[in-house]
Amino acid sequence: MKNFSLVILLAAVVLSFSSVFVVPEGQKAIVMLFSKVQKDSDDKAIVYGPGLQFKVPFFSQVRRIDARIQTLDGAPDRFVTSEKKDLIVDSFVKWRVSDFSAFYLRARGDKQYAEALLKQKVNNGLRTNFGSRTIREIVSGERSELMEEALVQASESAQELGIEVLDVRVKQINLPSEVSNSIYQRMRAERTAVAKEHRSEGQEKAETIRADIDRRVTVMLADAERNARTVRGEGDAKAAAIYANAYNKDAEFFGFVRSLEAYKKTFKDKQDVMVLSPDSDFFRYMKGAAAQ
C-alpha cells in the first residue's frame, strides 16, 4: 500500500511537471498538440506570453519564439538603376513576429531561415525601386521616398511569413569597385588636364610679368645712365670752368699743381717704369726743385 502511494505521488509529480512550462521574458510560445498548432474557438493560434503556463501533458510540444524587434543587417547587394548602372547598396531591416503560428509554419520558427526569406522579399522591393530611378534621382533627394515604397512592399510580402516589417533603411550607396576605379581615373585625368591648363596659364602670366619687369628695368637703367651722363657732363663742365678760372688767375701755380697730381699718380707704385728724356717737360718742376 505504501509503495502504491509512492507511485501515485511520483506520477502526480511527473504529470504536474509535464503540464507546465515557462516562457522567458521577451519571448512568446505556441503549443503543438498532436503536431498541430493549438487554436482557440475563433480558429486563431493560442499564443502564450512570458511566465508560467499550462499545457496538455505528454502530448504537447512547446515552441518558443523571440517576440522582440529584430535587425536584419546583411551584406551589401548589387542593384541596377534605370540607366543600367550598377550600385552597391547596404541596407538594414527592422522586423518582429506578428503571427506566431504563420511564422512557425512558413518559416519553421527559425530566425535565420526567416531572415533569408525576408531578405529576398526586401531586395525584390529595393530592386524594383532602384530600377525605376536614375543615380541622380536616388542620390539627390528621393532616397526617403524610395525607402518608404520599399517598406510598403516588404510589409505586404512579409505578412505571409507572419512577420511585421517596421522599417527599411538604406545606409550607404556605393558604386562597384571597377566603376569607382574608372571614375577615379577619369576624374584624375580631368583634374590633371585642368592643372596643366592652370600651370600653362601661370607660366604665360609669369613670362608676361617678367617681360614687363625687364622692360621697366631696362628703361630705368637707360634713364639712370642718361641722368648719370648728364650729371657727369655738368660736373665735367663745372670742373673745366673751375680749372679754367684757376688757370686764368695763376697759370704757373695751376701748372705746378697739375704736375704734382701727375707725379703722385705716376709714382704711387714702385714697380712702375717710365722711359722719358731727362729734358722732358714732365720733369720741369723737378728740375726747378733740384736747382734750388
C-alpha positions as CSV (number, residue, x, y, z in Angstrom):
1,M,0.0,0.0,0.0
2,K,2.9,2.3,0.8
3,N,4.6,1.6,-2.5
4,F,1.4,2.3,-4.4
5,S,1.1,5.6,-2.7
6,L,4.6,6.4,-3.6
7,V,4.0,5.6,-7.2
8,I,0.8,7.7,-7.3
9,L,2.8,10.6,-5.8
10,L,5.6,10.2,-8.3
11,A,3.1,10.1,-11.2
12,A,1.4,13.2,-9.9
13,V,4.8,15.0,-9.7
14,V,5.7,13.9,-13.3
15,L,2.3,14.9,-14.5
16,S,2.5,18.3,-12.9
17,F,5.9,19.0,-14.3
18,S,4.9,17.9,-17.8
19,S,1.8,20.1,-17.6
20,V,3.6,23.4,-17.0
21,F,6.2,25.3,-19.0
22,V,7.9,28.7,-18.6
23,V,8.1,31.4,-21.3
24,P,11.1,33.7,-20.7
25,E,10.7,37.5,-20.9
26,G,11.0,38.7,-24.5
27,Q,9.6,35.5,-25.9
28,K,6.2,34.0,-26.7
29,A,5.2,30.5,-27.3
30,I,2.8,28.3,-29.2
31,V,1.8,24.8,-28.2
32,M,1.7,21.9,-30.7
33,L,-0.9,19.3,-29.9
34,F,-0.5,16.1,-32.0
35,S,1.7,18.1,-34.4
36,K,-0.9,20.8,-34.9
37,V,-0.9,24.3,-33.5
38,Q,-3.3,24.6,-30.6
39,K,-6.0,27.2,-31.5
40,D,-8.9,28.9,-29.8
41,S,-12.6,28.9,-30.6
42,D,-12.0,31.6,-33.3
43,D,-9.5,29.3,-35.0
44,K,-6.6,31.5,-34.1
45,A,-3.4,30.2,-32.7
46,I,-3.1,30.4,-28.9
47,V,0.0,32.5,-28.1
48,Y,1.4,32.2,-24.6
49,G,3.1,35.3,-23.1
50,P,6.0,35.3,-20.6
51,G,5.5,33.5,-17.3
52,L,4.3,30.1,-16.1
53,Q,1.9,28.4,-18.5
54,F,0.0,25.2,-18.7
55,K,-0.4,22.6,-21.4
56,V,-1.7,19.1,-22.0
57,P,0.9,16.7,-20.6
58,F,2.9,14.3,-22.7
59,F,1.1,15.1,-26.0
60,S,2.0,18.8,-26.3
61,Q,5.2,20.4,-27.6
62,V,6.1,24.0,-26.8
63,R,7.7,26.2,-29.5
64,R,9.2,29.4,-28.0
65,I,9.7,32.3,-30.4
66,D,11.6,35.6,-29.9
67,A,9.0,38.4,-29.8
68,R,11.4,41.3,-29.7
69,I,12.3,43.6,-32.5
70,Q,15.0,42.1,-34.7
71,T,17.5,43.7,-37.0
72,L,18.4,42.2,-40.3
73,D,21.7,43.7,-41.4
74,G,23.2,41.5,-44.2
75,A,25.9,42.0,-46.7
76,P,25.5,44.8,-49.3
77,D,23.7,43.8,-52.6
78,R,24.1,44.9,-56.2
79,F,21.2,46.8,-57.8
80,V,20.7,48.2,-61.3
81,T,19.3,51.7,-61.9
82,S,17.0,52.7,-64.8
83,E,20.2,53.8,-66.6
84,K,21.6,50.3,-66.4
85,K,24.2,51.4,-63.9
86,D,25.2,49.1,-61.0
87,L,25.1,50.3,-57.4
88,I,26.2,48.5,-54.3
89,V,23.5,49.2,-51.6
90,D,23.9,48.5,-47.9
91,S,20.6,48.4,-46.1
92,F,19.0,47.0,-42.9
93,V,15.5,46.0,-41.9
94,K,13.7,46.2,-38.5
95,W,11.1,43.4,-38.0
96,R,9.3,41.3,-35.5
97,V,7.0,38.3,-35.4
98,S,3.3,39.3,-35.7
99,D,1.7,35.9,-36.4
100,F,3.4,33.2,-34.4
101,S,1.5,30.4,-36.0
102,A,2.3,31.5,-39.6
103,F,5.9,32.2,-38.6
104,Y,6.3,28.7,-37.3
105,L,4.5,27.1,-40.2
106,R,6.1,29.2,-43.0
107,A,9.5,30.0,-41.6
108,R,9.9,26.9,-39.4
109,G,10.2,29.1,-36.4
110,D,13.8,29.6,-37.3
111,K,15.1,33.2,-37.2
112,Q,17.9,32.6,-39.7
113,Y,15.6,30.9,-42.2
114,A,13.0,33.7,-41.8
115,E,15.6,36.4,-42.3
116,A,16.8,34.7,-45.5
117,L,13.3,34.7,-46.9
118,L,12.7,38.3,-45.7
119,K,16.0,39.4,-47.3
120,Q,14.8,38.1,-50.6
121,K,11.5,40.0,-50.3
122,V,13.1,43.3,-49.2
123,N,15.7,43.0,-52.0
124,N,12.9,42.5,-54.6
125,G,11.2,45.7,-53.4
126,L,14.5,47.6,-53.4
127,R,15.4,46.2,-56.9
128,T,12.0,47.5,-58.2
129,N,12.5,50.9,-56.7
130,F,16.1,51.3,-57.8
131,G,15.3,50.0,-61.3
132,S,12.8,52.8,-61.8
133,R,15.1,55.7,-60.8
134,T,18.4,57.2,-62.1
135,I,21.5,57.6,-60.0
136,R,20.9,61.4,-59.8
137,E,17.3,60.8,-58.5
138,I,18.5,58.3,-55.9
139,V,21.3,60.5,-54.6
140,S,19.7,63.9,-54.9
141,G,16.7,63.5,-52.7
142,E,14.4,60.6,-53.5
143,R,16.1,58.2,-51.0
144,S,13.4,58.7,-48.4
145,E,10.6,58.1,-50.9
146,L,12.5,55.0,-52.1
147,M,12.7,53.6,-48.6
148,E,9.0,54.3,-47.9
149,E,8.0,52.4,-51.0
150,A,10.3,49.6,-50.1
151,L,8.8,49.4,-46.6
152,V,5.3,49.2,-48.0
153,Q,6.3,46.4,-50.5
154,A,8.3,44.5,-47.9
155,S,5.4,44.7,-45.3
156,E,2.9,43.3,-47.8
157,S,5.1,40.4,-48.9
158,A,6.3,39.6,-45.4
159,Q,2.8,39.1,-44.0
160,E,2.6,35.5,-45.3
161,L,5.7,34.7,-43.1
162,G,3.9,36.1,-40.0
163,I,6.4,39.0,-39.9
164,E,5.8,42.7,-39.5
165,V,8.3,44.9,-41.2
166,L,8.8,48.0,-39.1
167,D,11.4,49.9,-41.1
168,V,13.6,49.6,-44.2
169,R,16.7,51.8,-44.3
170,V,19.4,52.3,-46.9
171,K,22.7,53.0,-45.0
172,Q,25.0,53.5,-47.9
173,I,25.1,53.6,-51.7
174,N,28.4,53.0,-53.5
175,L,29.5,52.3,-57.0
176,P,31.1,48.9,-57.8
177,S,34.9,48.9,-57.4
178,E,35.6,48.6,-61.1
179,V,33.3,51.5,-61.8
180,S,34.7,53.6,-59.0
181,N,38.2,53.0,-60.3
182,S,37.3,54.1,-63.8
183,I,35.5,57.1,-62.5
184,Y,38.5,57.9,-60.3
185,Q,40.9,57.6,-63.3
186,R,38.6,59.8,-65.4
187,M,38.4,62.4,-62.6
188,R,42.2,62.2,-62.1
189,A,42.7,62.8,-65.9
190,E,40.3,65.7,-65.9
191,R,42.0,67.3,-62.8
192,T,45.4,66.7,-64.4
193,A,44.3,68.4,-67.6
194,V,42.9,71.4,-65.6
195,A,46.1,71.5,-63.5
196,K,48.2,71.6,-66.7
197,E,46.0,74.4,-68.1
198,H,46.3,76.4,-65.0
199,R,50.1,75.8,-64.9
200,S,50.5,76.9,-68.6
201,E,48.3,80.0,-67.9
202,G,50.5,80.7,-64.8
203,Q,53.7,80.3,-66.9
204,E,52.3,82.6,-69.6
205,K,51.4,85.3,-67.0
206,A,54.8,84.8,-65.4
207,E,56.5,85.4,-68.7
208,T,54.4,88.5,-69.3
209,I,55.2,89.9,-65.9
210,R,58.8,89.0,-66.3
211,A,59.0,90.7,-69.7
212,D,57.2,93.8,-68.3
213,I,59.6,94.0,-65.4
214,D,62.6,93.5,-67.7
215,R,61.3,96.3,-69.9
216,R,60.8,98.6,-66.9
217,V,64.3,97.8,-65.6
218,T,65.8,98.5,-69.0
219,V,64.0,101.8,-69.2
220,M,65.0,102.7,-65.6
221,L,68.7,101.8,-66.3
222,A,68.6,103.8,-69.5
223,D,67.1,106.8,-67.7
224,A,69.7,106.4,-64.9
225,E,72.6,106.2,-67.4
226,R,71.3,109.2,-69.2
227,N,70.9,111.1,-66.0
228,A,74.4,110.0,-64.9
229,R,75.9,111.2,-68.1
230,T,74.1,114.5,-67.8
231,V,75.3,114.9,-64.3
232,R,78.8,113.8,-65.2
233,G,78.8,116.2,-68.2
234,E,77.6,119.0,-66.0
235,G,80.3,118.1,-63.4
236,D,83.0,118.0,-66.0
237,A,81.8,121.3,-67.4
238,K,81.9,122.8,-63.9
239,A,85.4,121.3,-63.3
240,A,86.6,122.6,-66.6
241,A,85.3,126.0,-65.7
242,I,86.9,125.9,-62.3
243,Y,90.2,124.7,-63.9
244,A,90.0,127.5,-66.5
245,N,89.3,130.1,-63.8
246,A,92.2,128.8,-61.7
247,Y,94.5,128.8,-64.8
248,N,93.5,132.4,-65.6
249,K,94.2,133.6,-62.1
250,D,97.7,132.0,-61.8
251,A,98.8,129.9,-64.8
252,E,102.2,129.0,-63.2
253,F,100.7,127.8,-59.9
254,F,98.0,125.9,-61.8
255,G,100.6,124.1,-63.9
256,F,102.5,123.3,-60.7
257,V,99.5,121.7,-59.0
258,R,98.6,119.7,-62.1
259,S,102.2,118.5,-62.3
260,L,102.2,117.4,-58.7
261,E,99.0,115.4,-59.3
262,A,100.6,113.8,-62.3
263,Y,103.7,112.9,-60.2
264,K,101.5,111.4,-57.5
265,K,99.6,109.3,-59.9
266,T,102.7,108.2,-61.8
267,F,105.0,107.3,-58.9
268,K,102.4,105.8,-56.4
269,D,103.6,102.3,-57.4
270,K,107.3,101.5,-57.0
271,Q,107.0,98.9,-59.8
272,D,106.1,101.5,-62.4
273,V,108.7,102.1,-65.1
274,M,108.8,105.2,-67.3
275,V,111.2,105.9,-70.1
276,L,111.5,109.7,-70.7
277,S,114.1,112.1,-71.8
278,P,115.7,114.0,-68.9
279,D,115.0,117.3,-70.5
280,S,111.3,116.4,-70.9
281,D,108.8,119.0,-69.9
282,F,107.3,116.4,-67.5
283,F,110.3,117.0,-65.2
284,R,110.3,120.7,-65.4
285,Y,109.2,121.4,-61.8
286,M,111.6,118.6,-60.6
287,K,114.5,120.3,-62.3
288,G,113.5,123.6,-60.7
289,A,113.4,121.9,-57.3
290,A,116.9,120.4,-57.8
291,A,118.2,123.8,-58.9
292,Q,117.0,125.3,-55.7
